[in-house]
């Protein structure tokens, strides 16, 4: 690895978005939708999931987005092991 490559930020560029952030966000959205629909307890009601998502405030949506971003950043070192 060159010094120039080491000096570049790891999260810059489209590679982080396509390889880390986008799949993490898709998986988190899938799990949240099933959870909000009540899937662990019984048959999912996607109307309930839609109402729960619509009732989110700006702060709650920001917490979800920051949590997904944090998960993508923390999962970045595991990227090659998963592939």
C-alpha distances in whole Angstrom, upper triangle without the diagonal:
4,7,8,6,7,10,12,14,13,17,17,18,20,18,18,22,22,21,21,24,26,27,27,30,32,32,33,35,37,37,39,41,42,43,45,47,48,46,46,50,51,51,49,51,48,51,50,46,47,49,47,44,47,48,44,44,42,40,40,38,36,35,35,32,30,31,29,26,26,26,23,21,22,21,18,16,19,18,17,19,22,21
4,5,5,6,9,10,14,14,17,17,18,20,19,20,23,24,22,23,25,28,29,29,31,33,34,35,37,39,39,41,43,45,45,47,49,50,49,49,52,54,54,51,53,50,52,52,48,48,51,48,45,48,49,45,45,42,41,41,39,36,36,36,33,31,32,30,27,27,28,25,22,24,24,20,19,22,21,20,23,25,24
4,5,5,6,9,12,13,17,16,18,21,20,20,23,25,24,24,26,28,30,29,31,34,35,35,37,39,40,41,43,45,45,47,49,50,49,49,53,54,54,52,53,50,53,52,48,48,50,48,45,47,48,44,44,41,40,40,38,35,35,35,32,30,31,30,27,26,27,25,22,23,24,20,19,23,22,22,24,27,26
4,5,5,7,10,12,15,14,15,18,17,18,21,23,22,22,24,27,28,28,30,32,33,34,36,38,39,40,42,44,44,45,48,49,48,48,52,53,53,50,52,49,51,50,47,47,49,46,43,45,46,43,42,39,38,39,36,34,34,34,31,29,30,29,25,25,27,24,21,23,24,20,20,23,22,22,25,27,26
4,5,5,9,9,12,12,13,16,14,15,18,19,18,19,21,23,25,25,27,29,30,31,33,35,35,36,39,40,41,42,44,46,45,45,48,50,50,47,48,46,48,47,44,44,46,44,41,43,44,40,40,37,36,36,34,32,32,31,28,27,28,26,23,23,24,21,18,20,20,17,16,19,18,18,21,23,22
4,6,8,9,12,12,14,17,16,15,19,20,19,19,21,24,25,25,27,29,30,30,33,34,35,36,38,40,40,41,44,45,44,44,47,49,49,47,48,46,48,47,43,44,46,43,40,42,43,40,39,36,35,35,33,31,30,30,27,25,26,25,22,21,22,20,17,18,19,16,15,18,18,18,21,23,22
4,6,9,12,11,14,17,16,16,19,21,20,20,21,24,26,25,27,30,31,31,33,35,36,36,39,41,41,42,44,46,45,45,48,50,50,47,48,46,48,47,43,43,45,43,40,42,42,39,38,35,34,34,33,29,30,30,27,25,26,25,22,21,23,21,17,19,21,17,17,21,20,21,24,25,25
4,6,9,8,10,13,13,13,16,18,17,17,18,21,23,23,24,27,28,28,30,32,33,33,36,38,38,39,42,43,43,43,46,48,48,45,46,43,45,44,40,40,42,40,37,39,40,36,35,32,31,32,30,27,27,27,24,22,24,23,19,19,21,18,15,18,19,15,16,19,18,19,22,24,23
4,6,6,9,12,12,11,13,16,16,15,15,18,20,20,21,24,25,25,27,29,30,30,33,35,35,36,38,40,39,39,43,44,44,41,42,40,41,41,37,37,39,36,33,35,36,33,32,29,28,28,26,23,24,24,21,19,20,19,15,16,17,15,12,15,16,13,14,17,17,18,21,22,22
4,6,8,11,9,8,11,13,12,11,13,16,17,17,18,21,22,22,24,26,27,28,30,32,32,33,36,37,36,36,40,42,41,39,40,37,39,39,35,35,37,35,32,34,35,31,31,28,27,27,25,23,22,22,19,17,18,17,13,14,15,12,9,12,13,9,11,14,13,15,17,18,18
4,7,9,8,6,8,11,11,10,10,13,15,14,15,18,20,19,21,24,24,25,27,29,29,30,33,35,34,34,38,39,39,36,37,34,36,35,32,32,34,31,28,30,31,28,28,25,24,24,22,19,20,19,16,14,16,14,11,12,13,10,8,11,12,9,12,15,13,16,18,19,19
4,7,8,7,9,12,12,12,12,14,17,17,17,20,22,22,23,26,27,27,29,32,32,33,35,37,37,37,40,42,41,38,39,36,38,37,33,33,35,33,30,32,33,30,29,26,26,26,23,21,22,21,18,17,19,17,13,15,16,13,12,15,16,13,15,18,16,18,21,21,21
4,6,6,7,9,11,12,12,13,16,17,17,19,21,22,23,25,27,27,29,31,32,33,35,37,36,37,41,42,41,38,38,35,37,37,33,33,35,33,30,32,33,30,30,27,27,27,24,22,23,22,19,19,20,18,15,17,18,14,14,17,17,14,17,19,16,18,21,21,20
4,6,5,6,8,10,10,10,13,15,15,16,19,20,21,23,25,25,26,29,30,31,32,35,34,35,38,39,38,35,36,32,34,35,31,30,33,31,28,30,32,29,29,26,27,26,23,22,23,21,18,18,20,17,14,17,17,14,14,17,16,14,17,18,15,17,20,19,18
4,5,5,6,8,9,10,12,13,15,16,18,19,20,22,24,25,26,28,29,31,32,34,33,34,38,38,37,35,36,33,35,35,31,31,34,32,29,31,33,30,30,28,28,27,24,23,24,22,19,19,19,16,14,16,16,12,12,15,14,11,14,15,12,13,17,16,15
4,6,5,5,6,8,10,11,12,14,16,17,18,20,21,22,24,26,27,28,30,32,31,31,35,36,36,33,34,31,33,33,29,29,32,30,26,29,30,27,27,25,25,24,21,20,20,18,15,15,16,13,11,12,12,9,9,12,11,8,12,13,10,13,16,15,15
4,6,6,5,6,9,10,10,12,14,15,16,18,20,20,22,24,25,26,28,30,29,30,33,34,33,30,31,28,30,30,26,26,29,27,24,26,28,25,25,23,23,22,19,18,19,17,14,14,15,12,10,13,13,9,10,14,13,11,15,15,13,16,18,17,16
4,6,6,6,7,10,11,11,13,15,16,17,19,21,22,24,25,26,28,30,29,30,33,34,33,30,31,28,30,30,27,26,29,28,25,27,29,26,27,25,26,25,21,21,21,19,16,17,17,14,13,15,14,11,13,15,13,12,15,15,12,14,17,15,14
4,6,7,7,9,11,12,13,15,16,17,19,21,22,23,25,26,28,30,28,29,32,33,32,30,31,28,31,31,27,28,31,29,26,28,30,28,29,27,27,25,22,22,22,19,17,17,17,14,13,14,13,9,11,13,11,9,12,12,8,11,13,11,10
4,6,6,6,9,10,11,12,14,16,17,18,20,22,23,24,26,28,26,27,30,31,31,28,30,27,30,29,25,26,29,27,24,26,28,25,26,24,24,22,20,19,18,16,14,14,13,10,9,11,9,5,8,10,7,6,10,10,8,11,13,11,12
4,6,5,6,9,10,10,12,14,15,16,18,20,21,22,24,26,25,26,29,30,30,27,28,25,27,27,23,23,26,24,20,23,25,22,22,20,20,19,16,15,15,13,10,11,11,8,7,9,8,5,8,11,9,9,13,13,11,15,16,15,15
4,5,5,6,9,10,10,12,14,15,16,18,20,21,22,25,24,25,28,29,28,25,26,23,25,25,21,21,24,22,19,22,24,21,23,21,21,20,17,16,17,14,12,13,13,10,10,13,11,9,12,14,12,12,16,15,13,16,18,15,15
4,5,5,6,9,10,11,12,14,15,17,18,20,21,23,21,22,26,27,26,23,24,22,25,24,21,21,24,23,20,23,25,22,24,23,23,21,18,18,18,15,13,15,14,10,11,13,11,9,12,13,11,12,15,13,11,14,15,12,13
4,5,5,6,9,10,11,12,14,16,16,18,20,21,20,21,24,25,25,22,24,21,24,23,20,21,23,21,18,22,23,20,22,21,20,18,16,16,15,12,11,12,10,7,8,10,7,6,10,11,9,10,14,12,11,15,15,13,14
4,6,5,6,9,10,10,12,14,15,16,18,20,19,20,24,25,24,21,22,19,21,21,17,17,20,18,15,18,20,17,19,18,18,15,13,13,13,10,8,10,10,6,8,11,9,8,12,13,12,13,17,16,15,18,19,17,18
4,5,5,6,9,10,11,12,14,15,16,19,18,19,22,23,22,19,20,17,20,20,16,16,19,18,15,18,20,18,20,20,20,18,15,16,16,12,12,14,13,9,12,14,12,11,15,16,14,16,19,17,16,19,20,16,17
4,5,5,6,9,10,11,12,14,15,17,15,16,20,21,20,17,19,17,20,19,16,17,20,18,16,19,21,19,21,21,21,18,16,17,16,13,13,15,12,9,12,14,11,11,15,15,13,15,18,16,15,18,18,15,16
4,5,5,6,8,10,10,12,14,15,15,15,19,20,20,17,18,16,19,18,14,15,18,15,13,17,18,16,18,18,17,14,13,14,13,9,10,12,9,7,10,12,9,10,14,14,13,16,19,17,17,20,20,17,19
4,6,5,6,9,10,10,12,14,14,15,18,19,18,15,16,13,15,15,11,12,15,13,11,14,16,14,16,17,17,14,12,14,13,9,10,13,12,9,12,15,13,13,17,18,16,19,22,20,20,23,23,20,21
4,6,5,6,9,10,11,13,11,13,16,17,16,13,14,12,15,15,11,13,16,14,12,16,18,16,19,20,20,17,15,17,17,13,14,16,14,12,15,17,15,15,19,19,18,20,23,21,20,23,23,19,21
4,5,5,6,9,10,11,10,10,14,15,15,12,14,13,16,14,11,14,16,14,13,17,18,16,19,20,20,16,15,17,16,12,14,16,13,12,15,16,14,15,19,18,17,20,22,20,20,23,23,19,21
4,5,5,6,8,10,10,11,14,15,15,12,13,11,14,12,9,11,13,10,9,13,14,12,15,17,16,13,12,14,13,10,12,14,12,11,15,16,14,16,19,19,19,21,24,23,22,26,25,22,24
4,5,5,6,9,9,11,14,14,13,9,10,8,10,9,6,8,11,9,8,12,13,13,16,18,18,15,14,17,16,12,14,17,16,14,18,19,18,19,22,22,21,24,27,25,25,28,28,24,26
4,6,5,6,5,8,10,11,10,7,9,8,11,10,7,11,13,11,12,15,16,16,19,21,21,18,17,20,18,15,17,20,17,16,20,21,19,20,24,23,22,25,28,25,25,28,27,24,26
4,5,5,6,7,9,10,11,8,10,10,12,10,8,11,13,10,11,15,15,14,18,20,19,16,16,18,17,14,17,19,16,16,20,20,18,20,23,23,22,25,28,26,26,29,28,25,27
4,5,8,10,11,12,12,8,8,8,9,7,5,8,9,7,8,11,11,12,15,17,18,14,14,17,16,13,16,19,17,17,20,21,20,22,25,25,24,27,30,28,28,32,31,28,30
4,6,9,9,9,8,5,5,5,7,5,4,8,9,8,10,13,14,14,18,21,21,18,17,21,20,17,19,22,20,20,23,24,23,24,28,27,27,29,32,30,30,33,32,29,31
4,6,6,6,7,5,7,8,10,8,8,12,12,11,13,16,16,16,20,23,23,19,19,22,21,18,21,24,21,21,25,25,23,25,29,28,27,30,33,30,31,34,33,29,32
4,5,5,6,5,8,9,12,11,10,14,15,14,15,18,19,19,23,25,25,21,21,24,22,19,22,24,22,21,25,25,23,25,28,27,26,29,31,29,29,32,30,27,29
4,6,8,8,11,13,16,14,13,17,18,16,17,21,21,21,24,26,26,22,22,25,23,20,23,24,21,21,25,25,22,25,28,26,25,29,30,28,28,31,29,26,29
4,7,8,11,14,16,13,14,17,18,16,19,21,21,22,25,28,27,23,24,27,25,22,25,27,24,24,28,28,26,28,31,30,29,32,34,32,32,35,33,30,33
4,6,9,12,14,13,13,17,18,17,19,22,22,23,26,29,29,25,26,29,27,24,27,29,26,26,30,30,28,30,33,32,31,34,36,33,34,36,34,31,33
4,7,10,12,11,12,15,16,16,18,21,21,23,26,29,29,25,25,29,27,24,27,29,27,26,30,31,28,30,33,33,31,34,36,34,34,36,35,31,33
4,6,9,8,9,12,13,13,15,17,18,19,23,25,26,22,22,25,24,21,24,26,24,23,27,28,26,27,31,30,29,32,34,32,32,34,33,30,31
4,5,5,7,9,10,11,13,15,16,17,21,24,25,21,21,25,24,21,24,26,25,24,27,29,27,28,32,32,31,33,36,34,34,37,36,32,34
4,5,5,6,9,10,10,12,14,16,19,22,23,20,19,22,22,19,21,24,23,22,25,27,25,26,30,30,29,31,34,32,32,35,34,31,32
4,5,5,6,9,10,10,12,15,18,21,22,20,19,22,23,20,22,25,24,24,27,29,27,29,32,32,32,34,37,35,35,38,38,34,35
4,5,5,6,9,10,11,13,16,19,20,17,17,21,21,18,21,24,22,22,26,27,26,27,31,31,30,33,36,34,34,37,37,34,35
4,5,5,6,9,10,11,15,17,18,15,14,18,18,15,17,20,19,19,22,24,22,24,27,27,27,29,32,31,30,34,33,30,32
4,5,5,6,9,10,14,16,18,15,14,18,18,16,17,21,20,19,22,25,24,25,28,29,28,30,34,32,32,35,35,32,33
4,5,5,6,9,12,15,17,14,14,18,18,16,19,22,21,21,24,26,25,27,30,31,30,33,36,35,34,38,38,35,36
4,5,5,7,10,13,14,11,11,15,15,13,16,19,18,18,21,23,22,24,27,27,28,30,33,32,32,35,35,32,34
4,5,5,9,11,13,10,9,13,13,11,13,16,16,16,19,21,20,22,24,25,25,28,31,30,30,33,33,30,32
4,6,8,11,13,11,10,14,15,14,15,18,19,19,21,23,23,25,27,28,29,31,34,33,33,36,37,34,35
4,6,10,11,10,10,13,14,14,16,18,19,19,22,23,24,25,28,29,29,31,35,34,34,38,38,35,37
4,7,8,6,6,10,11,10,12,15,15,16,18,20,20,22,24,25,26,28,31,31,31,35,35,33,34
4,5,5,6,9,10,11,12,14,15,17,18,20,21,23,24,26,27,29,32,32,32,36,36,34,36
4,6,5,6,9,10,10,12,14,15,16,18,20,21,22,24,26,27,30,31,31,34,35,33,35
4,5,5,6,9,10,10,12,14,15,16,18,20,21,22,24,26,29,29,30,33,34,32,34
4,5,5,6,9,10,10,12,14,15,16,18,20,21,22,24,27,28,28,32,32,30,32
4,5,5,6,9,10,11,12,14,15,17,18,20,21,23,26,26,26,30,30,28,30
4,5,5,6,8,10,10,12,14,15,16,18,20,21,24,25,25,29,30,28,29
4,5,5,6,9,10,10,12,14,15,16,18,20,23,23,24,28,28,26,28
4,6,5,6,9,10,10,12,14,15,16,18,21,21,22,25,26,24,26
4,5,5,6,9,10,11,12,14,15,17,20,20,20,24,25,23,24
4,5,5,6,8,10,10,12,14,15,18,19,19,23,24,23,25
4,5,5,6,9,10,10,12,14,17,17,18,22,22,20,23
4,5,5,6,9,10,10,12,16,16,15,19,20,18,20
4,5,5,6,9,10,11,14,15,15,18,20,18,20
4,5,5,6,8,10,13,14,14,18,19,18,20
4,5,5,6,9,11,11,12,16,16,15,17
4,6,5,6,10,10,10,13,14,13,15
4,5,5,8,10,10,14,15,15,16
4,6,7,8,10,13,13,13,16
4,6,5,7,10,10,10,12
4,5,5,8,10,10,12
4,6,7,8,10,12
4,6,5,6,9
4,6,5,6
4,5,5
4,6
4
